Amino acid sequence: MSTELKAQLHEDLTISIKARDQLKSATLRMVLTAITNEEVAGKEVKVLTDEEVLTVLAREAKKRRESATAYTEAHRPELAERENSELEVISQYLPTQLNEAELEAIVTSAVAQIAGSGATGGAAMGAMMKIVQPQVKGRADGGVVAGLVKKALES
């Protein structure tokens, strides 16, 4: 039993190999390897669902963003460019990212839900993140979400 997203990745890998697209082929191979590693991690081999595959894709995208930033700071633009190119390939399989206005609306809704509980400080932050994270999973960077939640709690 295979997930639709994983099957799409395999199909696109075959197409990119036939088209001799080295960047896309290499990137898709790395992603599929990460998915396979996730499937065989632990005591039992399991087939990942599309949601779990998206989690792996998001993790790989985050690695590419962080590497590109590190290479840019180290004055290695050619390596940063490669990481950004790989990120573009991975991003094609991720859901569209939420813009800041959409994120703020979700955070505002969470503030309204938490307001009646009387939670403050770290407890309020944790409670809000529990509400917000499932709504934005895979569609927003966790650091940005946490920053918006902190900002909302301070005001």
Buried (B, 14 or more C-beta within 10 A) or exposed (E): EEBEBBEBBBEBBEEBBEEEBEEBBBBBBBBBEBBBEBBEEEEEEEEBEEEBBBBBBBEBBBBBBEBBEEBBEEEBEEBBEBBBBBBBBBBEBBEEBBEEEBBBEBBEEBBEEBEEEEBEEEEBBEBBBEBBBEBBBBBBBBEBBBEBBEEBBEE
